[in-house]
Amino acid sequence: MTILLIIAIFTLLHKQLVLGDNISLAAPTDWKTYPHGNPFIPGMYGFLDAAYYGSNYWLFFSAFPEDKNNAQTVAYSSPDLKTWTGSVQVLSRSNFPWASGPIYAAATASRVGKYYLYFSTLVADSGKLSIGVGVADQPNGPYTDALNKSLLDTDNPNVDTTENMIEQDGSPVELVMNTEAGNDTWRYNQPGGMKIFRREEWFYLTFKHCGGLIVQAISSSLFGPFTVYNEVLTPDNNTSTGQATVVNNTNVNNTNNWFIVYSRKLQLSDGWSDTSLMGLAYERMRFTANTSTIREVQMTINDDFQDPAHDKIMWSEKGGPPIANTLGEGDGTSLMHNNMTNLTYQIDILGYQNTSAQSNAGFLFRAKYPSSSNGSANVTALEGYYAGITADNKVIIGKLSPTAWKPLNWAALPATASFTGWNTLSVVAQGPSLRVYINGGRVMNATDATYSWGTTGLRAYKTRAKFSNHWLASIFDS
């Protein structure tokens, strides 16, 4: 398989450009963001790119829920990757009279005090695939037509007009991806969503494979050849991935602060997925010391339970009141919209107002409703594993079935901990091996192979409990 790059030395950025006086953009919109979890922005966002300008991270999208016609680009910014602010619609097709069809594949660049947004669309007169470029004085626009025409037109249906702007020896270079396969036996057919970035002396190309993999290729030269290495993001039973982009928060030589931002969709335990469960997530990206390849990224699901709107999207209630950060007395249970096998699960728990020594609070994993339960909302109909902390200061792990609870192991809480204080409960589940930790220290092991996959959730039994700092990630065999 050969990935063909159409490469053009781009001289436009050396010229002084003047913004037009007539700007046609929509009024500012209150774009909803959710800084309290990962995914951090829910919704069907696609064709994204990211950059670090000044002291802020910027995300640009040319496919987002509020724009049904895909005629605009919107931007978010954040100083810390936690609190995100939605911007105005920074680019509108109405400012590019030669363009028709959707605006997609936004790509950002900055040079000589100007900011540029490249995008793919169609030429109105010819219907050809084309690339346009907008220019602005600040990252959030407004972007106006830099050329008063398209930058590149093509009749080749195999060209993925996702574009990147990168420098080679001080000269700006524009790259366009040709997805036509040179070898039909190559395992990554129909690549798309290309992103090229530079770290130290290496150029990295990441792209999406049609199966949802995010793959990396590396070269010592921008002009190749690129060698394909391992996957960076791999869909599992829990998530499927969309396009991804990469951002570094200082400069190309910084090796410590790289992040990958990607769109993903949660998969439910019954195999069904819903576009309402799509969102944007980001993870820390690390590199191997000996080969400089990108390590496989662990996709996480986080929640601090401080935003009820976010919690409503992420969780479904099965008994008890809706979850914010408190579950009510009785079999109060909230299940997450996911489906996981091997995992690391961690959460902070505080119990209070317990009614008996058997009162407990904790989390479920590899859980599901058997087909015989007909989707019963009663937690006792669940089957799966449960780890929790009891009111008589024990840590327990066991398995649920519709007819019984079977303990697998238990241990005393450390002397410095109690049920009515905050504790961090963690479980690492790999195959039949179940390891349980309290406040960072392992307290017990269990072995059981009854349940291999299912959803995760929180449970409070005969008590009230608070939860915080939810962290969940799949474990890959590698």
Long-range contacts (C-beta under 8 A, 24 or more apart in sequence): 1-181, 1-182, 1-183, 1-185, 1-186, 1-187, 1-188, 1-189, 2-181, 2-182, 2-183, 3-177, 3-178, 3-179, 3-191, 3-205, 3-207, 3-217, 3-226, 4-177, 4-178, 4-180, 4-182, 5-175, 5-176, 5-177, 5-178, 5-223, 5-224, 6-152, 6-159, 6-175, 6-176, 6-177, 6-178, 7-173, 7-174, 7-175, 7-222, 7-223, 8-152, 8-173, 8-174, 9-171, 9-172, 9-173, 10-165, 10-172, 10-173, 10-174, 11-172, 12-133, 12-146, 12-147, 12-151, 13-109, 13-111, 13-112, 13-114, 13-116, 13-172, 14-112, 17-114, 17-135, 17-146, 19-135, 19-136, 19-137, 19-142, 19-144, 20-95, 20-144, 20-145, 23-95, 23-142, 23-144, 24-92, 24-94, 24-95, 25-88, 25-89, 25-90, 25-92, 25-95, 25-141, 25-142, 26-72, 26-88, 26-89, 26-92, 27-88, 28-87, 28-88, 29-66, 29-74, 29-86, 29-88, 29-89, 30-86, 31-66, 31-74, 31-76, 31-86, 31-87, 32-86, 32-309, 33-76, 33-84, 33-85, 33-86, 34-307, 34-309, 34-310, 34-313, 35-82, 35-83, 35-84, 35-307, 36-303, 36-304, 36-305, 36-306, 36-307, 36-310, 37-301, 37-302, 37-303, 37-304, 37-307, 37-310, 37-314, 37-470, 38-281, 38-282, 38-283, 38-300, 38-301, 38-302, 39-264, 39-278, 39-279, 39-280, 39-281, 39-301, 40-84, 40-279, 40-280, 40-281, 40-282, 41-76, 41-84, 41-279, 41-280, 42-276, 42-277, 42-278, 42-279, 42-280, 42-310, 42-313, 43-278, 43-279, 43-280, 44-263, 44-275, 44-278, 45-263, 45-278, 45-279, 45-280, 46-104, 46-242, 46-243, 46-263, 47-104, 47-105, 47-106, 47-162, 47-193, 47-243, 48-106, 48-243, 48-244, 48-245, 48-261, 48-263, 48-280, 49-106, 49-107, 49-108, 49-195, 49-245, 50-108, 50-245, 50-246, 50-247, 50-259, 50-261, 51-108, 51-109, 51-110, 51-139, 51-247, 52-247, 52-248, 52-249, 52-250, 53-110, 53-115, 53-139, 54-139, 55-79, 56-139, 57-81, 57-247, 57-249, 58-108, 58-139, 58-140, 59-84, 59-261, 59-280, 60-90, 60-106, 60-107, 60-108, 60-117, 61-106, 62-102, 62-103, 62-104, 62-105, 62-106, 62-119, 63-102, 63-104, 69-102, 70-102, 70-103, 70-104, 71-102, 71-103, 72-103, 73-103, 73-106, 73-117, 73-119, 73-143, 75-139, 75-140, 75-141, 77-139, 77-140, 81-259, 81-282, 87-140, 87-141, 88-140, 88-141, 88-142, 90-117, 90-136, 90-139, 90-140, 90-141, 90-142, 90-143, 91-117, 91-119, 91-134, 91-141, 91-142, 91-143, 92-142, 93-121, 95-134, 95-142, 95-143, 95-144, 95-145, 96-121, 96-132, 96-134, 96-145, 97-124, 98-123, 98-124, 98-125, 98-132, 98-148, 98-149, 98-150, 99-123, 99-124, 99-130, 99-132, 99-150, 100-124, 100-127, 105-160, 105-161, 105-162, 105-163, 107-162, 107-163, 107-164, 107-165, 108-139, 109-165, 109-172, 110-139, 111-165, 111-172, 113-137, 115-139, 115-141, 115-143, 116-143, 116-146, 116-165, 117-141, 117-143, 118-151, 118-163, 118-165, 118-174, 120-161, 120-162, 120-163, 121-150, 123-150, 123-153, 126-153, 128-153, 128-154, 128-155, 129-153, 129-154, 129-155, 129-156, 129-157, 129-159, 129-161, 130-154, 130-161, 131-161, 131-163, 131-176, 152-176, 156-180, 160-191, 160-192, 160-193, 160-194, 162-192, 162-193, 162-194, 162-195, 164-194, 164-195, 164-196, 166-196, 166-197, 166-198, 166-203, 166-222, 167-198, 168-222, 168-223, 173-222, 175-222, 177-207, 188-213, 188-215, 188-228, 191-215, 192-243, 193-242, 193-243, 193-244, 195-244, 195-245, 195-246, 196-222, 197-246, 197-248, 197-252, 198-222, 198-252, 199-248, 199-252, 199-253, 199-255, 199-258, 199-287, 199-292, 200-252, 200-253, 200-255, 200-292, 202-292, 204-246, 204-294, 206-232, 206-244, 206-246, 206-294, 208-241, 208-242, 208-243, 208-244, 211-235, 212-240, 212-241, 212-242, 213-241, 214-241, 214-244, 214-260, 214-262, 216-293, 216-294, 218-292, 218-293, 229-291, 229-293, 229-294, 230-293, 230-294, 230-296, 231-296, 232-260, 232-285, 232-294, 232-296, 232-297, 233-260, 233-262, 233-296, 233-297, 233-299, 234-296, 234-476, 236-299, 236-340, 236-341, 236-474, 236-476, 237-267, 237-339, 237-340, 237-341, 237-453, 237-474, 238-266, 238-267, 238-299, 238-301, 238-338, 238-339, 238-340, 238-474, 239-264, 239-265, 239-266, 239-267, 239-299, 239-338, 239-474, 240-264, 240-265, 240-267, 240-273, 241-299, 242-278, 246-285, 255-287, 258-284, 258-285, 258-286, 258-287, 259-283, 259-284, 259-285, 260-285, 260-297, 264-299, 266-301, 266-337, 266-338, 267-338, 267-339, 268-337, 268-338, 268-339, 268-455, 269-338, 269-339, 269-367, 269-368, 269-453, 269-454, 269-455, 270-368, 271-339, 274-337, 276-313, 277-313, 277-337, 279-313, 296-476, 296-478, 298-473, 298-474, 298-475, 298-476, 299-473, 299-474, 300-471, 300-472, 300-473, 301-336, 301-338, 301-470, 301-471, 301-472, 301-473, 302-469, 302-470, 302-471, 302-472, 303-470, 304-468, 304-469, 304-470, 305-467, 305-468, 305-470, 315-457, 318-377, 318-378, 318-379, 318-382, 318-457, 319-377, 319-378, 319-379, 320-460, 323-458, 323-467, 325-466, 325-467, 325-468, 326-464, 326-465, 326-466, 326-467, 327-361, 327-458, 327-459, 327-460, 327-464, 327-465, 327-467, 328-460, 328-464, 329-353, 329-355, 329-460, 329-462, 329-463, 329-464, 330-460, 330-461, 330-462, 331-378, 331-379, 331-380, 331-459, 331-460, 331-461, 332-459, 332-460, 333-364, 333-379, 333-382, 333-457, 333-458, 333-459, 333-460, 334-457, 334-458, 335-364, 335-367, 335-455, 335-456, 335-457, 336-455, 336-456, 336-457, 336-472, 337-455, 338-455, 338-456, 338-472, 339-453, 339-454, 339-455, 340-365, 340-366, 340-453, 340-454, 340-455, 340-456, 340-472, 340-474, 341-366, 341-452, 341-453, 341-474, 342-429, 342-430, 342-431, 342-474, 342-475, 342-476, 342-477, 343-427, 343-428, 343-429, 343-456, 343-472, 343-473, 343-474, 343-475, 344-426, 344-427, 344-428, 344-429, 344-471, 344-472, 344-473, 344-475, 345-426, 345-427, 345-428, 345-429, 345-456, 345-471, 345-472, 346-424, 346-425, 346-426, 346-427, 346-469, 346-470, 346-471, 346-472, 347-424, 347-425, 347-426, 347-458, 347-467, 347-468, 347-469, 347-470, 347-471, 348-422, 348-423, 348-424, 348-425, 348-467, 348-468, 348-469, 349-388, 349-389, 349-422, 349-423, 349-424, 349-425, 349-465, 349-466, 349-467, 350-420, 350-421, 350-422, 350-423, 350-465, 350-466, 350-467, 351-389, 351-391, 351-419, 351-420, 351-460, 351-463, 351-464, 351-465, 352-420, 352-463, 352-464, 352-465, 352-466, 353-463, 353-464, 354-391, 354-419, 354-420, 354-462, 354-463, 354-464, 355-462, 355-463, 356-391, 356-462, 357-390, 357-391, 357-392, 358-390, 358-391, 358-392, 358-461, 358-462, 359-390, 359-391, 359-419, 359-461, 359-462, 359-463, 360-388, 360-389, 360-390, 360-391, 360-396, 360-460, 360-461, 360-462, 360-463, 361-388, 361-389, 361-458, 361-459, 361-460, 361-461, 361-463, 361-465, 361-467, 362-386, 362-387, 362-388, 362-389, 362-396, 362-425, 362-458, 362-459, 363-387, 363-388, 363-425, 363-427, 363-456, 363-457, 363-458, 363-459, 364-400, 364-455, 364-456, 364-457, 364-458, 364-459, 365-427, 365-429, 365-454, 365-456, 366-429, 366-451, 366-452, 366-453, 366-454, 367-400, 367-451, 367-454, 367-455, 367-456, 367-457, 368-453, 368-454, 368-455, 370-402, 372-402, 373-402, 379-459, 383-451, 383-454, 384-451, 384-454, 384-455, 385-429, 385-434, 385-448, 385-451, 386-459, 387-425, 387-427, 387-434, 387-436, 388-425, 388-459, 388-461, 389-413, 389-419, 389-423, 389-425, 389-438, 390-419, 391-419, 391-463, 392-419, 393-417, 393-418, 393-419, 395-425, 395-436, 395-438, 395-443, 395-444, 397-427, 397-434, 397-436, 397-444, 397-446, 399-448, 399-450, 399-451, 408-434, 408-446, 408-447, 408-448, 409-436, 409-444, 409-445, 409-446, 410-444, 411-436, 411-443, 411-444, 413-438, 414-438, 414-439, 414-441, 414-443, 422-468, 424-469, 428-475, 429-475, 430-475
